[in-house]
Amino acid sequence: MPQIIILAAGKGTRMKSDTPKVLHTLCNKSMIDYIIDESKKITSSIDVILAHKFDEVKKKIEKKGVRIHKQNLEKFPGTGGALKEVPFTEDKILILNGDMPLVTSQEIQKFFEIDADIVMSIMKLENPDGYGRVVIENGNVKKIVEQKDASEDELKIPYVNAGVYMFKKEVLEKYIPMLDNNNAQKEYYLTDIIEMAVKDGLKVKALEVGVEDFKGINSKKDLAEAEKIMCDRIKEKWMKAGVIIRLPDTVFIDAYSKFEGECEIESGCVIKKSKIINSKIKANSVIEEAIINNSEIGPMARIRPKSEITDSKIGNFVEVKASKLNDVKAGHLSYLGDSEIESGTNIGAGTITCNYDGKAKYKTKIGKNVFVGSDTQLIAPVTIEDDVIIAAGSTVNKDIPKGSLAISRTPLKIVQGFYYKFFGKK
């Protein structure tokens, strides 16, 4: 079993954010969560090195079954410094960066399949200007040369360091204590081990990796580009599993949502932390932390957290929050919050469950085969029993017994000729 060490101590100043860099999200899931989850597909021996906003990041990942360390940035800054006080527990050790959320377990596994003392990741760039070059001969790394120090021939090399390494345990145990910070930045660099190992005749192999998989996140622009890639991967996975997605580029599906059976998602939809089963989500609808089962939602509907909708039709401009609906029709222009609605019930346009009194939330319970007329206000807490008709325009502030008609209307007053008097003309 290999060991994976994830470096996540940096401040990420170029992100220009109070949020720790590795806690920024792609498709609703943090960068560090992606990397840990992919690493766990390879091994259970995982160490995460933190420093900046240590407590905040630790709280996020402490239940993920990894060992957490705090880097002493004052004493041991830099990528090499991060490993100064970390125990090496396995024969092969992979060093990953906490800002590479697009890396997959399949790519990680390739490092362990190469027989070498060190496996160094390299990327081939069409324009490597600004990057140090990796000099390779017969698949072996000979040296890493900074651009300012490169010869004319070395500047033509398209290969650059991708920043991920696999070391044999004895290599790190030998060279980590030998690292120094005699450089302009006064930091301990992991790359110095490559130079020392090559001089000592160790086998240092290069592994070419994809630019997309090993893309680092250093700015909000990088984050947006990576999120686009991750979202495309998520949608591709579900389409391969049988989900119909209309105009996929317009649809957002996060990393936690799941689909079962025959599902169709129309353009412009946003689906977060939800489970969709045998359902159709029509255009421009938003589903958040909800379960949709054998139902039709939208277009332009919003289903908010803690909602469970089964065998129902929810139409345009209907908002549902923290409600359980079973075999219900709500065609348009309604708000159903903190409610339980049973089978055969029809919700008329403009219906509102008035669930909040300014201090607390209250529940509305509606039974079976209830017809709720348009422009009805249901003032919770209230219970509407089975087989009830509620007349349009009613305000319901008390429980309605089974089989009843509930009607609440102010008499209509007609003042003849008022229009002409008001505007002063006939």
N, C-alpha and C positions, 0 to 999 in steps of 0.2 A: 504493500500500500504506500503510495507516495504522500508527501507532505506538500501542501500549497500554502504559501504565505502571500497575503494580500496587503499591499502598501497603500494605506489610506490616511496618511497623517498630514497631508498638505493643506494649506489654507485655501488654495484655489482663488487667489485674489483677482484673477482675470474674469471670474464669474460675476464679480461685482454684486455680491449677495451676502446677506447675513446667514443664509442657510448653508450648512457645511456642504462642500462640493459634492461629496459622495451620496448625499441625501437628496440631491435634485433628482427629479423623476422623468422617466420616459414611459409613456403609456400608463401612467399612474403608479409605476413601480420604481423604487429608488435604484440608482446605479449600483450601490453596494449590495442590494438584494439580488439583483441579476447575477452579479459575479459570484456571490456565495452560493446561490442555488445551482449555477452551472458547475462550480467546484465540487459541490456535494454529490454530483453524479459520478465523480471520479474517485473521491476519497472522503473519509470522515475526519481526517487529520488536517484541520484548517486553522491557520492563525491569521488574525487581522491586526495590523499595526495602525494605531490611531494616535492623534495628538491634538490637532485643532478641534476645539469644541468636543473634547473627549467624551464628556458625560452625555451629551446629546446624541452622538453617534452610537455610543455604547448602549444606551437605552433602546435604540432602534434595532440593534442586532443581537442583544444578549440572549435572546431566546432561540437563536438559530443554531445552537450547538457548535459554536466555534470558540477557540481560545482568543481572548482579547488582550492586547498589550498596549502600553502607552510609551511612545517613543520619547526619549529625553532629547528634545530638540536643542537645548542649550549645550549639552555635553556632546551629543552625537547627531548633528544635523545631516541631512542628505539621505539618498537611497541606500548607501552602504551603512550609514549610521543606524538606519532603521533595523538592521539585522544584528547590531552589536550585542543586544541583550535578549535575543530570542533563541530558545533552545531548538536545535535541529534534531528531530525525532525519527526521521525515516531516511532510507538509503538514497532516495531521489527527492529533490526539493524544487518546486516550481515557484518562481517569483512573479506574481501578477500585480498589475496596477489597479487601484480602486476606481479609476476613471475610464475603464474600458468595458462598458456594459454590453457591448455587442459581441464580445467573445463567447464562443460556444464550447460545450464540453468536448465536442468532436475535435475542435481545434486544439484544445488543451491536451487531449490524449496523444496527439502527434508528437509532443515533446518527449514523452516517455517511451516512444517506440524507436528512438534513435540511440544507438550505442555510442556514447561519448561522455567525457568528463563534464563538459558544458555544452548545452544546446542554446544557441542564441537566435532569437527571432530577427528576421530582416524583412524589409518591405522594398519592393521595386517601385520607384516613383518616376513618372514621366519627367517631372521637373524637381530634382532633389536639391535645388538651390536653397542654401540656408541650413542644410542638414550636414552633420558629419557623415562620412562615407565608411562603409564596411568593406575592407579589402579581403577577398576570398580567393583561395586557390584550391581547386579540386574538392570543393565543398567544405574546406576547412577555413576558419576565420584566422587571418594573419594579423590584422590590426584594425582598430577604429581610428580614423584620422579626422580631425576637425576641418571644416571647410577652409578656414584661414591658413591651415598648415598643409593642405593637400597640394600635390603636384598637379601639373596639367593633365596627366593621364589619370590620376586619382579623381579629379573633378568630373571626369567622364563616367565614373562608376554610378549606376542608378540605384544601388542598394544602400539603404539607411537602417539604423538600429530601430526596431519596433518596440524595444523596452521590456520584453518578457524573456525570462531565462529559466533554464533547468540546470541545476547543479547537482553533482553527486555530493553526498553529505561531507565526505572527507575534504572536498575542495573548499567548501565554505568554512569548515572547521580550521583549515590551514590559513586561508587568505583573509577572512574577515578580521582577525586580530592584527593582520599586517596593514590594513588600510590606514591611511593618514589623511589629514585635511590640509596638506601643504599646497593649496591652490587659491586662486583669486576669491572664490566664494567661501572658502574655509569650511567646505563640506566634505563628507566621506562619500565617494562615488562608487557605486556597484560596478560600473564599467572598468574601473581600475583592475578588478580581478581578471578581466579578460586579458589585459595586457600582461599581467604577471603570469597567468596560466600558459599563455602562448610562449613566453620566454622560457618557461620551465618545461616545455615540450608536451604539455597536456593536449588531449584531443578536444578541440573546440569546433563543433559543427554548426553550420548555419542552417536554419529552417526558414524557408521563405513562406510568409504568411500574407493573407489578403488584407489590403488597406481597409476595407469595410469592417472586417471582423475585429481588427486591432486598432480601430479608430479611438483616439483619446479625446476626452471632453475637457476643453480648457476655457470655453466661453459659452455664452447663451446661444450664439450662432452655432457652435459645434453641437450643443444640446439639441437644438431644433433639427439639425441635419440628422443626428443619430436617432431622434424620435421618429422621424419620417421612415428611416430604415426599419426600426423596430416595429412600427405600426404595419408596414408592408409585410413583414415576416408573420405577424400575428394574423392578418387577414388572409395571407396565402395559406397558412396552416388550416384555418377554418374552411376556406373554400375547397381545399383538398379533402377535407372531412365531409363535404357535401352541403355546406351553407351557401346559399345564393346571396351574393352581395352586388347590388346595382351601383355602378360607378364607384368602385372601391376607393379611388383617390379622395372622394368626398366623405368617406365614412371613418369614424374614430371608434376603435374597439380596444379597450385596455387589456393589460396583461392578465387580469384576474377573471374576465368574463368567460363564460362557458356556453356551449350550444349542444343540444341533443335533438335528434330526429330531423324532420324536414323544417328548416328555418329559412326565412328570406328577410334580408335587410335592404331597404331601399336607400336611395341617395340621401346624404346630409345627416345621417343618424349618428348619435353619440351613445355608446354603451359602455358603462363603467361598473365593474364589480357585480355583474348580474348574471343570472342563469336564464337562458332562453330555450324553451322546449317546444318543438312543433308549432312555432308561431311566426307571424309575419309582422315586422316592424316597418311601418310606412314612413314616407319621406319626412326628414327634418324632425324626427322624434328623439327625445332624450330619455334614456333609461339608466337609473343610478341605483345600485345596491338593491335590486328587486329580482323577483322570480316571476317570469312570464311563461305560462303553460297553456298551450293549445288556444292561443288568443290572437287577436288582431289589434295592433296598437297604432294610432295615428291616422292620417298624417298630422304632424305638428302637435303631438301630445308630449306631456312630460310626466314620467313615472319616477317619483322620488323614493329615497331610501325607506326600507322596511315595508315595502308593498309586495303583495303576493296576488297575482291576477291569474285566474283559471277560467277557461272556457268562456271568455268574455270578449266584447268588442268595445274598445275605447277610442273615441273619435278625435277630431281636430280640436285643438285648444282645450283639451281636458287635462287637468292636473290631478294626480293621485299621490297621496303621501301617507305612509305608515298605515295602509289600509289593506284589508283582505276582501277581494271581490271574487265571487264564484258564480259564473253564468249570468253576468250582468251586461246590460247595454247602457253606455253613456256616450251618446253620439257627438256632443259638441259643447264647448263653452261652459264647463263645470269644474268645480273644485271639490274633491272628495278627500278630506284629511281625517286621519284617526277614525276610520270607519270600518264596519264589518257589514257587507251587503251580500244577501243570499240569492239563490237561483231564481231566474225568471223576472227579476226586477229591472225596470227601465227608469233611467235617470234623465229627466228632461233638461233641455238647454237652460243654462243660467242657474242651475242648482248649486248651492253652496252649503257645505257642512261648516257651521260656525263653531270651530273646535277650540278657540282660544279666547279667554276672557281678559287677557292682559297679565294674568298671573300664572295660569295653569292650562294644560290641554285636557280636553274631555272627549269621550268617545260617542260616536253615533252608530246605533245598531239598526239595520233595516232587514226585515225578514224576507220571506219568499213572495214572489208574484206581487210586488208592490209597484204601483205606477206613480212616479213622482212627476208632477206637472212642471212646466217651465217656470223659471224665476222663483224657485222655492228656496227658502232659508231654513235649514234645520239647525236649531240652536242646541248644541250639546251641553250636558249629557241628555240624550234622548233615545228612546227605543220605539221603532215603528214595527209593529207585529206583522204577521203574514196577511196577504190579501187585502191590502189597504190602497185606497186612492187618495192622493194628495192633490188638491186642485191647484192649478197654475196661480202663481203670485202669492202663495201662502207663506206665512211665517209660523213655523211649528216649534213651540217651546215647551211642549209636554208630550208624554208618551201617548201613542195612538193604538188602541186595541184592535185586535184581529177583525177583518171584514168591514172596517169603517171607511167613511169618507171624511177627510180632514180639509176644512176650507176656512181660510182667513183672509177676508177682503174688506177694504174700506169702501162704503157706498160711493158710486160714481156721481159726482155733482156736475151738472151742465148749466152754464150761464149763457143764455141766449144773447147774441149780439156783442159779446165781450171783445171779440177781435177788432171790430170797427171802433169801439170806444177806446181800446188800448192804443191803436195806431192812428186814431183820429181821422179815419177815412172810411168811405163805403165803397 
